[in-house]
Amino acid sequence: MSAAIEHGRELFDGGPPRRLQRSLGLIKPDDPRIARRAELAVLVGWAPLVVLVIVEEVIMRNNVAKSFFNDFAVHARFLVAVPLLILAEADCSPRLGKVARQFIDAGLIMTPERERFDAAMASTQRLLDSRLSEMVVVGLAYGLVLILLLNLPEGQFPAWQRSEGSYYPLARWWHVLVSIPILFILALGWLWRLFLWWRFLWLTSRLDLRLIPGHPDFGGGLMFVGSALRGFWLLSFALGTIAAGSAANRIVHDGAPLNVLTNIAIGLAVLILILFVMPLFVFMDKLREAKRRGVFEYGGLANEVGRQFERKWINRRSRIDEEALDVPDFSSTTDLFQIVANVYEMKDIPLRLRSIVHLIVAALLPLVPVLLLVMPLREILEDLAKLLL
């Protein structure tokens, strides 16, 4: 067994900015220090903004602290979303690695295809830990910051970041040079992991997999792949938090209509489907092919057994006594027909609807406090009552 397979559970344990964090001593070979890194991200990305805003208000007497503390977006991003993007590693990376290893443990990879599967795992690890990918992610993060600075009108910056003549607040510099890049680097690092996850599944779907059409999971034995969606709950919540912070600013401070939340909710749901659910569609052709094969093969076997059962029992002229019901014919025929029924119930995608619902709910939960900010709970309950009555 290759090293890639031996360490399948750690297959996705890496990616930008892991190399950078190792060089800074934030990660040890035997200790990822996830909780400590999450705390440090808050101390570096959010806490200095608080200090700088307060110091500038005291020195400059510009009354910007209130603008900062009323900025829902900045707190949502750096106090909640950024640490969540780090904490998500603890659940998501091991889960994806376990799913990858399960292809071998479940016997889905046939011997002639083992070398290609090992190559897919090895290339995934190599790309995940690539020095070039880390450099590209950091470069893209600062490139995006530069694009925003050059194209965002001064009036669209919150008051605590606005310049006064040629003077730019220190909090704005820290926000631009440190806080926002941290968020972008973590987000782009996850996008790279998700791309490699998609690529790994696509390479695996090209193999001659040993699928079982009558498998009780209704996915030919592939339904375990859908369990990976549970690892994306924290990522979904982080995305929802970022969107909720921006929505709160638009509704509370800019007077945007409440239906902005509806548009954001729809956009979030679509984004979740694209990022986390779409990769599983690579198995659609394989599952449909297995179902077509199973319908003919299992269906033919059921027909033959059914005919023999009818000849033996249905066409008998003599009365059947109660002891006849204890013979194996009835139970074995029932078991076979249940297996055949599994074939006809096979799904095209290896996932269950509730897995998608959980992801979308996780993304939409942060929008609930925004709704309560602008719409009292009593009004919400009254509106729900009108819909139900």
C-alpha positions in Angstrom: 0.0 0.0 0.0 1.4 3.4 -1.0 2.2 6.2 1.4 -0.7 8.2 0.0 -3.1 5.4 0.9 -1.6 4.7 4.3 -2.2 8.3 5.2 -5.5 8.7 3.5 -7.1 10.3 6.5 -4.6 13.1 6.2 -5.0 13.5 2.4 -6.6 16.9 2.7 -4.8 18.1 5.8 -2.9 20.9 4.2 -3.2 23.6 1.7 -2.6 27.4 1.8 -1.7 29.0 4.1 -0.4 25.9 5.9 3.2 26.3 4.7 3.3 30.0 5.8 1.9 29.1 9.2 4.5 26.4 9.6 7.3 28.8 8.8 6.0 31.2 11.5 5.9 28.4 14.0 2.1 28.4 14.3 1.8 24.8 13.4 4.0 21.9 14.7 4.4 18.6 12.9 2.3 16.7 15.5 0.1 19.6 16.7 -2.0 21.7 14.2 -2.9 24.1 17.1 -6.2 24.9 15.5 -7.8 26.6 18.5 -4.7 28.7 19.2 -4.5 29.8 15.6 -8.2 30.8 15.6 -7.6 32.9 18.7 -4.5 34.4 17.2 -6.4 35.3 14.0 -8.8 37.4 16.1 -6.0 39.0 18.1 -4.2 40.0 14.8 -7.2 40.7 12.5 -9.8 42.3 14.8 -8.3 43.4 18.2 -5.8 45.9 16.6 -8.6 47.6 14.8 -10.4 48.2 18.1 -7.2 49.6 19.7 -6.4 51.9 16.7 -9.9 53.2 16.4 -10.0 54.1 20.1 -6.5 55.7 20.1 -7.3 57.8 17.0 -10.6 59.0 18.6 -8.7 60.1 21.7 -5.9 61.8 19.8 -7.8 63.2 16.8 -11.1 63.6 18.5 -12.8 62.5 15.3 -15.7 60.4 16.8 -15.1 57.4 14.6 -15.2 54.7 17.3 -19.0 54.7 17.2 -18.9 54.0 13.4 -16.5 51.1 14.0 -18.5 49.4 16.8 -21.7 49.8 14.7 -20.0 48.2 11.7 -21.7 44.8 11.7 -19.6 43.6 8.7 -16.2 44.1 10.3 -17.1 42.2 13.4 -18.8 39.4 11.4 -15.7 38.9 9.3 -12.9 39.1 11.8 -14.5 38.1 15.1 -16.6 35.2 13.7 -15.9 34.1 10.1 -12.1 34.2 10.2 -11.7 31.9 13.3 -14.4 29.6 11.8 -12.4 29.2 8.6 -9.6 27.9 10.8 -11.7 25.8 13.1 -13.3 24.1 10.1 -10.0 22.3 9.4 -10.6 20.2 12.5 -13.7 18.5 11.0 -13.5 19.0 7.3 -10.0 17.8 6.5 -10.2 14.5 8.4 -13.6 13.8 7.0 -12.5 14.3 3.4 -9.5 12.1 4.0 -11.7 9.4 5.5 -14.0 9.5 2.5 -10.9 9.1 0.2 -9.7 6.1 2.1 -13.1 4.5 2.1 -12.9 3.9 -1.7 -10.2 1.3 -0.9 -11.7 0.0 2.4 -15.1 -0.6 0.7 -13.5 -2.5 -2.1 -14.7 -0.1 -4.8 -11.3 0.2 -6.5 -10.5 -2.9 -8.6 -7.0 -4.2 -8.7 -6.2 -3.0 -12.3 -7.3 0.6 -11.2 -5.3 0.7 -8.0 -2.3 2.4 -9.5 -4.4 5.1 -11.0 -6.2 5.7 -7.8 -2.9 5.9 -5.8 -1.6 8.4 -8.4 -4.8 10.6 -7.9 -4.1 10.6 -4.2 -0.5 11.4 -4.6 -1.1 14.2 -7.0 -3.7 15.7 -4.7 -1.3 15.7 -1.8 1.4 17.2 -4.0 -0.8 20.0 -5.3 -2.2 20.7 -1.8 1.2 21.3 -0.4 2.6 23.1 -3.4 4.8 26.1 -2.7 3.5 27.7 -5.9 -0.1 27.4 -4.8 0.7 29.2 -1.5 2.5 32.0 -3.3 -0.4 32.4 -5.8 -3.0 32.5 -2.9 -1.1 35.2 -1.0 -0.5 37.2 -4.2 -4.2 36.9 -5.2 -5.3 38.1 -1.8 -3.2 41.3 -1.9 -4.1 41.7 -5.6 -7.8 41.7 -4.7 -7.2 44.2 -1.9 -5.4 46.5 -4.4 -8.3 46.2 -6.9 -10.8 47.1 -4.2 -8.8 50.1 -3.1 -8.5 51.4 -6.7 -12.1 50.9 -7.6 -14.0 51.6 -4.4 -15.1 55.2 -4.1 -14.0 57.0 -0.9 -17.6 57.6 0.1 -18.3 53.8 0.3 -15.8 53.3 3.0 -17.2 53.2 6.5 -16.6 56.4 8.5 -13.9 54.8 10.6 -11.8 54.2 7.5 -12.4 57.5 5.6 -9.5 59.8 4.9 -9.3 63.3 6.0 -7.5 65.1 3.2 -4.2 63.3 2.7 -4.5 61.6 6.1 -5.6 57.9 6.2 -6.6 56.5 9.6 -4.2 53.9 11.0 -7.1 51.5 11.4 -7.7 51.7 7.7 -4.1 50.8 7.0 -4.2 47.8 9.3 -7.6 46.7 7.8 -6.2 46.9 4.3 -2.7 45.4 4.9 -3.5 42.8 7.6 -7.1 42.1 8.4 -8.6 41.8 4.9 -5.6 39.8 3.5 -6.0 37.3 6.3 -9.6 36.7 5.4 -8.8 36.5 1.7 -5.9 34.1 2.2 -8.0 31.8 4.3 -10.9 31.9 1.9 -8.8 31.3 -1.2 -7.0 28.5 0.6 -10.4 26.8 1.1 -11.3 27.4 -2.5 -8.0 25.6 -3.5 -8.9 22.7 -1.2 -12.4 22.5 -2.7 -11.0 22.5 -6.2 -8.7 19.6 -5.3 -11.5 17.8 -3.7 -13.6 18.2 -6.9 -10.6 17.1 -9.0 -10.0 14.0 -6.8 -13.6 12.9 -7.1 -13.6 13.5 -10.8 -10.4 11.4 -11.2 -11.9 8.7 -9.1 -15.1 8.7 -11.1 -13.1 8.0 -14.2 -12.0 4.6 -12.8 -13.8 1.3 -13.3 -15.5 1.3 -9.9 -17.0 -1.9 -8.5 -20.5 -0.6 -7.8 -23.3 -2.8 -6.5 -26.7 -1.8 -8.0 -28.6 -3.6 -5.2 -26.6 -2.0 -2.4 -28.9 -0.9 0.5 -27.6 2.6 0.6 -29.3 3.2 -2.8 -26.1 4.6 -4.2 -24.3 1.5 -5.4 -22.1 1.6 -2.3 -21.1 5.2 -2.9 -23.4 7.0 -0.5 -20.5 7.4 2.0 -19.2 10.1 -0.3 -22.1 12.3 0.6 -21.1 12.2 4.2 -18.3 14.7 3.3 -21.0 17.4 3.2 -21.1 17.3 7.0 -17.6 18.6 7.1 -18.6 21.8 5.4 -21.1 23.0 8.0 -18.7 25.5 9.6 -17.6 26.8 6.2 -21.3 27.3 5.3 -21.9 29.1 8.6 -18.8 31.3 8.0 -20.0 32.3 4.6 -23.5 33.1 6.0 -21.9 35.2 8.7 -20.0 37.3 6.2 -23.1 37.8 4.2 -25.2 38.6 7.3 -22.7 41.3 8.4 -22.9 43.1 5.1 -26.7 42.7 5.0 -27.0 44.2 8.4 -25.0 47.3 7.4 -27.1 47.8 4.3 -30.4 47.5 6.1 -29.7 49.2 9.4 -27.3 52.0 8.2 -28.1 52.4 4.5 -31.9 51.9 4.7 -32.0 49.1 2.2 -35.3 47.2 2.0 -35.9 44.1 4.0 -36.1 42.0 0.8 -32.3 42.3 0.5 -32.3 39.4 3.0 -34.3 37.3 0.5 -31.8 38.0 -2.3 -28.9 37.2 -0.1 -30.5 34.0 1.2 -31.0 32.8 -2.4 -27.5 33.8 -3.4 -26.1 31.9 -0.4 -28.1 28.7 -1.2 -26.8 28.8 -4.8 -23.3 29.3 -3.7 -23.5 26.4 -1.2 -24.8 24.1 -3.9 -22.0 25.1 -6.3 -19.1 24.9 -3.8 -20.1 21.8 -1.8 -22.8 19.8 -3.6 -21.8 20.1 -7.3 -18.6 18.0 -6.9 -20.7 14.9 -6.1 -22.3 15.2 -9.5 -19.2 13.7 -11.1 -20.6 10.2 -10.1 -23.9 10.7 -12.0 -22.9 8.8 -15.1 -21.3 6.0 -13.1 -24.4 5.5 -11.0 -26.8 5.7 -13.9 -24.8 3.1 -15.8 -24.8 0.9 -12.7 -28.6 1.3 -12.4 -29.2 0.4 -16.1 -27.0 -2.7 -15.7 -28.8 -3.6 -12.4 -32.2 -3.2 -13.9 -31.5 -5.8 -16.6 -29.3 -8.2 -14.5 -31.2 -8.1 -11.2 -34.5 -7.7 -13.0 -33.8 -10.8 -15.1 -32.9 -12.8 -12.0 -36.1 -11.6 -10.2 -38.2 -12.7 -13.2 -36.7 -16.1 -13.3 -37.1 -16.6 -9.5 -40.6 -15.2 -9.7 -41.6 -17.7 -12.4 -40.2 -20.6 -10.5 -42.1 -19.4 -7.4 -45.3 -19.2 -9.3 -44.9 -22.7 -10.8 -44.2 -24.2 -7.4 -46.8 -22.4 -5.3 -49.3 -20.2 -7.3 -50.3 -22.9 -9.8 -50.8 -25.7 -7.3 -54.3 -27.1 -7.2 -54.0 -28.6 -3.7 -54.6 -26.5 -0.7 -51.5 -25.0 0.9 -51.2 -25.8 4.6 -49.7 -23.5 7.2 -46.5 -25.4 7.3 -45.8 -24.5 3.7 -45.3 -20.8 4.8 -42.3 -21.8 6.8 -40.3 -23.1 3.9 -37.3 -21.0 2.7 -38.9 -20.2 -0.7 -41.0 -17.4 0.7 -38.3 -15.6 2.7 -35.6 -16.0 0.0 -37.9 -14.7 -2.7 -38.9 -11.8 -0.6 -35.3 -11.0 0.2 -34.4 -11.1 -3.5 -37.3 -8.9 -4.5 -36.2 -6.4 -1.8 -32.7 -6.3 -3.3 -34.2 -5.7 -6.8 -36.3 -2.9 -5.4 -33.1 -1.3 -4.1 -31.9 -1.2 -7.7 -34.9 0.6 -8.9 -34.5 3.1 -6.0 -30.9 3.9 -6.9 -30.1 7.6 -6.8 -28.2 9.5 -9.5 -26.1 11.4 -7.0 -24.5 9.9 -3.8 -26.2 12.2 -1.3 -29.4 12.6 0.7 -31.6 15.6 0.6 -31.2 16.3 4.3 -27.5 16.7 3.9 -28.1 19.6 1.5 -30.8 21.1 3.8 -28.4 21.0 6.8 -25.7 22.9 4.8 -28.2 25.6 3.6 -29.6 26.0 7.1 -26.1 26.5 8.5 -25.5 29.2 5.9 -28.8 30.9 6.6 -28.7 30.8 10.4 -26.6 34.0 10.7 -29.3 35.9 8.8 -31.8 35.3 11.6 -30.2 37.9 14.0 -30.3 40.4 11.1 -34.0 39.8 10.7 -34.6 40.2 14.4 -32.7 43.5 14.3 -35.1 45.1 11.9 -38.3 43.1 12.5 -39.5 42.4 16.1 -40.1 38.7 16.9 -43.7 39.5 17.6 -44.2 40.7 14.0 -42.5 37.7 12.6 -44.7 35.3 14.6 -47.8 37.3 13.6 -46.8 37.0 9.9 -46.2 33.3 10.3 -49.6 32.9 12.0 -51.3 34.6 9.0 -49.7 32.2 6.6 -50.8 29.2 8.7 -54.4 30.3 9.4 
